[in-house]
Structure formats: C-alpha cells, structure tokens
Amino acid sequence: MARRSLRSLLWRVPVEEEVRDELSHHLDLLTRDLMDSGLPPAAARAEAERRMGDSARIADTLQRLGTDRDRAFALREWIADFVTDVRFALRQARLQPGFTASVVLTLALGLGATTAIFSVVHAVLLAPFPFTEPDRVLSVYTTRQDRATNTSAGNFDYIRQRATTLDPLAAAAFISFNLAGDHQPERVSALRTTASYFQVFQVSPALGRAYTADEDQPGRNGVVVLSHGLWQRRFGGRMDVLGQTLHLNGEPYQVIGVMPASFSTVMDGAEVMVPIAFTPERLTMYDEHFLDMYARRRAAFTDAQVNDELARIAEGLRRDHARYNVDRGAISQRFDESVVGSFRLRLLVLLGAVALVLVIACGNAANLLLARLAVRARELSIRAAVGAGRGRIVRQVLAESLVLTLLGALAGVLAAMWALPALIAAAPEGVPRLADASLNVTVLATAVGLAVASAVVVGVLPSWWATSRDLRRDLGDGKGAVAGAINPWVRQLLIAAQAALVIVVLAAAALMVRSAINLQQVPIGIDTTGVLRARVGLPAAQYRTADVVRTSFEQLVSTLSASPGVAHAALDSQAPLVGTGVSNGLSPEGRPLRMESVVNSLAHFVTPDYFRVLRLPLREGRMFEAADIRSAPLVMIINETLARAAFPDTDPVGKRVTCCEGGPDSPRWKIVVGVVADVRSRGPGNAPVPEFYLPLAQIPPEAWGWVNNTLDVMARPTDGDPAALAGTIRGAVRALDPSLPVYGLGTLDDGLRRTMAQSRFNTVLMSLLAATGLLLAVLGIYSVIAWLVAQRTREIGVRLALGASPARVVRQVVGHGLKPVTVGLVLGIVGAAAAGRCLQGQLFEVSPRDPLSLGLVAVALLLAATLAAVIPARRATRIDPARALHDA
Amino acid sequence: MSRSPVDYLHGTLETLILKTLTRGPMHGYAVARWIEGATGETFPVEEGSLYPALYRMEKKGWVEAEWGVSELGRRAKLYRLTRAGRQQLARDTEAWQAFASAVTRVLARV
C-alpha cells in the first residue's frame, strides 16, 4: 500500500509522454546496437526505424492501453485508500467509545423510530392493494344531505342500469352467519355480494371458482366461497373442501372456492362470501339502505366523469323515486382511499413527527461529528499542508461519517425490529392492513438511505467547505481552517433548530395527552362496570317465525335473570360501545310525514330490565314494563338528544311518534312514555346521537329480519365481578339450544376501552416520539456545552485564577448554552401553534393552541436544557487554573 | 490463472517476459534482446507486441514500472516482477510443462 502511494506520487507522467519516451529510448538503444555491429549512424538509424515498423500505430495502441491501465490503477487505489480510511475510522471508533456510542445511539433512536413507524405507514398507506389497476377500483356511495350512506337495492339497480362509465357496478353487504357443519358451531362474518364483485376487483379464487351471475339468483344461490383464513382454520387447508356442504344459519351451501390470502384485506374480516341473490321485489325497494357499492371505472373515463354521471343519475333518482330519495346524491371515491382515508391524516401526522425526530437525530449526529472535526482540525490541516488533496481529506471524513452512520443505521434497524412487533401488539383493532406491517426491503433501504444521506450531509459538507480554503495558511494559529470553518454559530444554529423541532413534537404529544385525559373524564351516560355482554343469533331455518324467535330470546333472558350471581339481565339489538346498530327514520306527530322531517335515530329493541342493567338514568316518565306487549298500546322511550330534535318546544312524554312500520299513508303511532339520559354509545369521543328504545315484545315481526335474529344479551353481576358471569351466560344459551354459538363475549368496560384504543395508540406513539426527540435534543445541548467548555478551558482557567467565582462561570456557560435554546423555543412555539391545525381532528376538547400545553412543553424543554448545560458547566469550574494554563 | 492451450499463442510471450524479469528490473529493450538471445533468435520479439504485453501485465499487477537510468544515461522505464507476477510465472511454468509433456507423449507414439 505504502509503495503504491509512493509510486503514485513519483509516477506522475502523462501517458503520452511515457509512451513517447519509452519508444524513443527503445529506438535509440536499437540504433546503438546496430552501430556497434558496424553500421554507420545514419544507416543504423534507418535500419532501427525499419525494424520498429509502424511506430505511430504502436504508440496509439500503447496510449490506449496506458490510459486504460491508469484508470484501473486509480480505481484500485481509491478503493484501497477508502478501505484504509474505513479501517482507520473503525479504529478511531474503537478508541473513542464514548463518542461512538453517542453518535450510534443518537442515530439508533432516530432511525429506529423512523423505521418502525415507516413500516406501519408503508403497510397501511403505501403498499399497493392486491388487485390490478387500483386506480380504477372505486367505492360508490349514495348520499343523503351530502353525507355518504349505504344504498338500497332499488337505488343500486337504478344506478347499475344507467351508469355507462362503470363496468361493472357491484353491491355487497356484511352479515353474520351461524356456521355449522361437522364441527363446533361458530359465528362467522360474511359478505353477500353480486357476482360482479369479482370482476370489480378482477380477482379469482385461489382454489375453485367464483359464483356466476346465474348463481346470483334466488333459489340457485346455495354456493359459498371461503376466505383463506377460514379454509386454513376450519378445514386445515385441505383441497377436498371443494364440494363440501356447509350450513349457514341452517341452510345448506356448497363450497365452490377459496379466496387467495392476499384478498383478506379487501374482505375486511369476512370469512365467507355468498351470492346476494336479489329477488325482483327486493330490487324495487328503495328505502332500506344496507348495501356497499364497488365499481370498476371504464378505462376511457376519468374519476371526474364518473362523478358527473353519478350526479346526473342521482338527479333521476330524485325525480323517478322522489318519495325515498329527497336530498339523494351519488358519488364515488377510489377504493384504496376509502379504506385508508380516515387513517391517512393520523398516519401522516405521525410520519411528520417521525421526520422531525429524524432531523433532530441527524442534527445531533452532525453536531457531534462537527465537534470531532474541530478537535482534529490541526491534524487535518497538517495533512492538507503536506499535500493531501481536498478529495483525500473529504474521503477520509466521509469514511468516518459513513462508518458511524452505518453502525447507527444497523443499531436503528435492530431497534426497529424490536419495536415494530411491540407497536403492532399495542395497536387497537381495526387499523386496516396493519397486520401486514413488516420490516420489508423498501423500509430497510429507506432507513439505510437516510443514514447515508445524513452521513454525506453531516460529514462531507463541513470538510468540503473547510478544504475549499487555503489550509496551509491557517496552520499558524493552532486550530486551522477546519476549526475556523466550523464556526461556533453553526453549532448554535443546530441547537436552536433542534429546540424548535422538539417543541413542535412535544407540543403535539402534550395536546394528545391532554385530549386523552379529557376523553377519560367524559361520562358516557351508563355504568359499564362489571356488565358482561355476548351476542346470540337464532338461525332462521330452525327459528322460523317472529314469535318463536321472540319467545326464545325472552326465555333466555328469564333463565339468565334467575341465575345466581346475576343482578339484572336484558337484551338489546345493539349494545352500546360495541357496534353501530340499526338506524331508523322517525317522524313526530304534527310534522308533515315527509322525508325532510324525519329524524334519523339509532334503534334499540330492549327488554324491560335494560335500563337497570346499564344504570341508564330515567329523566322523565317511566321505563318499560312487562305489560308493554304487542297487543297493548305501542310505546317508546327516547334519549334527550332525540327529545330536543323531535320536540324542541314541548314535553315529549305522551307525544306520539311513527317509525319502523307502517308507511306515510298508514302510520303506526307509538307513545313516548319516557326520556332517558344520553349515552355516548360510540365512545366518549363521539357526541351523543338521537336514539330510541322499543320494547322487544312490541317490535314489528319484520324487525327481526333487520337485526338478522341476533341480539346482545347483557347481565350485571350482584358482586361486581363479571368473570363468573361468562359461564352463566354460556350455560343459559346452552340450556336454550346447545347448537347456538355465543360470540363477542366480553365486558362493556373492554368495549369502552376499545373505542378509545385508536386515539390511545396515537397518543402513545406521539409521546414515544416526543420523549425520543427530547432525549436527543438534551444530548445535543449537552454535547455542545461540553465542547464549548473544552474549547475554553484556558480562558475559564484564567478567569478562575483572576478570582472569578465558580457560580459566575457556571452562569455564564449555562447562559451561553441556553441562548440558542431560547431562540429555538420561541420559533418552536410559533411552529407548534401552526402545526397544531393538522392535529385538530384528533384532539378532544383541547384547542390546538392550548396555552397550558405549550407552556408546559416550553418549561419542560428549558428545565431539561438547563440540566444538560449545568453538568459540563460545573465541570468547568473544577478546572485547576494552573494545569489549564499549562496544558493550553 | 491457468491457461487453456489456445492461450499459448498469446500467453507464451507474457510467460517469457515474466521469466526474463526474474533476473531483475530491466527496460523493454533489454527484455526483448534477452528473450531473443535466450531462445537462440528463434523467437523474434516485435515491439508491436512486446510493449502492449508489458502494459497489460502492468494493469494485471504482474509487473511494476519505475523510472530508472538506462545505460544511455537517460531516464528509462524499468519493469520489475511483482509477487503476483512471480506466482503467475510458477503457474505458467507448471501448465506449460504439463502441456508440453502431454504433447510429447502423443508425438512419441508410433
């Protein structure tokens, strides 16, 4: 290696000159030999030239070969030198474990957090969906008063017949089935779809086939396609599953296909797919909105043209079926957007915070490397003075930065590998495609790319800048140009920037924590403590009439009420906090029976003890009684929100309302007998909506179809311990019918926690990021002050020798360090107030500019920064003046 | 790097150059004269193949060049055998002997 470098210094002859020299020398020697053998000089020369042949051609060849050779040499040398540089850098890293650890740790924290969160974002937002041309797959909605809703079969058929920009338009609806076969009965979530559903996504089953349009007809629809998950779980992935018969709600279905595993993200939890098989009557029903619509846009049209056409078709709906379609519109949205839409902003906010933390980490690494560079300034200046070129010095610094950043990146990836499963485990249910998150190649490449990019920025720019000056000139002052180039204000600027960025992240975290606290304190209106809930569905094949279904359920609840340990038990078509339930339009008496005056409300079909089980306070009137049966006057109880919406000026008790049965021409009136408190049934973050309660004994027979013969059974224990009740509920269901599955068994407390899980997850992530950022910023401040103290050892020594008090020195050093922090703080507060707007949707009863949060954050940073500055500053006062002066 | 027999057409010159340089650093002219002398003038070394071979061998790292002073008292490019070159020579020698003895055995058959 040494020989090669020496050679490279001495062998600096252009190839052209080398070739000319060598050939003419050859010619001269040949001439001399010929003269020695007796030829006269001129003849010898001529003979020599003759023997050499076409020397111009030889020279050409040699020049080409020589250039080629030199290029190979240069590359080999560069690589060898770089390897030397890397070895040197590794040795340096070993020799300075403290410094290495700070840089590696800084980057590990920054890159680890980025990589883990980026993996989540990649899986949820960026990874393409498992079907072709995702830009052509649309979700189509009908709207009411500009809000997207489900669609009725009649409206679906109307749109399908008219849409020319879509091919095809498919409909699907979620439902759940009791699945029975030769195994334990279980409850499965199912997707009923039109046969065209498969064409929309252009997906075919991995095994077997999809159902045809012919099978999507009433009477011929006894076929089922399984999800990959169900196939694995229940059939062990066996091929002979095709042709087997499954009983869904007691009806036989033949298995004809199994969907690919990748499609499960689209199926969104559904485990079987069956034809929806609309009857001709169903296709003329316009007022029951239960369908989701999906479509493939024809390639010749744009999304805007699709929406234009949908708007025109909706106009037709308002005209042709005016009775059910006042305020009706229709729009489409890209399917992938509709799936990830609500998560996009949250994830982007997190990603932004991650980016800020990464910038803080890179700023820190930059600061540390700059400090190193400053310490080595003299060495680098000497190297430059003895002739090391600019490229040579930059390369060496690059090697050192690369070694450190790659070590940091490696540590970061390891940290992310550890953090990602923890993140996924901590996530709430219902984040789409989160389970797919893994540290994939893209994520890894991104992390390493970030590390390399920051190495280049961190290491190379200052050394490039430094070597752009005449280094030799600066040797005299003992520091050299490199130190000169790393002006202290660069480092101060970095500190200020870090402080500003960390304030933004801290403020975001503080706002989210405050929201979480606020959320926890919101009363949801019921007492969930100890209440256990399970879901039970009675298959229509065995439980054929509404009366049988009702009496069976009543029997279940009376068995349960009489069981030991049960204080109260009740049924509800949809228990609060665990689902969304059925909506019904409701018209108070006295208003015209038109669409505009309908109040959309959440319906609950309940048994009399319901309000006791939930301890839902009665505000006015009475609760339901055993005497409220179908033949008695029909009654209902409404919540306060509905009371305000439907009877703004009068006392609602005793008023009449029509809903749920009987059309506008023959209203079935129900008397409001009571008003109960509002329940935040979708969790504390959601405002109460209008809700009403009907006695289960009074609901119209067709209502059993709306709830698919499925109810929630709830029980409150006598001693407050729900654990023992699980067996009691199972026992009561078994006593009714041993073939019935019990599913969704859990406490309402769990349900309540789940409604807040999403925001808690985001809050935890943001708090982790903020803590990381604060730690990094404090490290950065510490390193700058420590460096400053080291630089000013002599000066501090002199001042102490002249009698300055240590306290004064500490104050000055700390003050010096806090100046940039304060500047950054002010900028950060301004930035945080501006950035808070992105958070608005995630905040609960906290202003994005909440002064308390911002103030706390500012104080926290100042305290941490002061602490970081005081430690090295105090060390400065312990400097022995005599030694300081001597060493310096 | 072992040679296939076809390579001998090109490779022999390189092998002879390597052998020549075991005597110590010398310039291209001396290499040519020495090979001619040693082969009893049966192997004329042309400048048009000698120097390209030297440049290629330099690139391969078998020989190194350095500036020296020739018998004319002028700056001259001297070639020196490297360790890699010495190893290559050993491999070439072995391969050549195996080749030669195989050919000899065939030719000796009646």
Interface residues (C-beta under 8 A of the other chain):
Chain A: R7 L10 W11 E18 D21 E22 L23 H25 H26 D28 L29 L30 R32 D33 R51 M52 G53 D54 S55 R57 I58 T61 L62 L65 G66 D68 R69 A72 F73
Chain B: H27 G28 Y29 R33 E46 E47 G48 Y51 P52 Y55 R56 E58 K59 E64 A65 E66 W67 S70 E71 L72 R74 R75 A76 K77
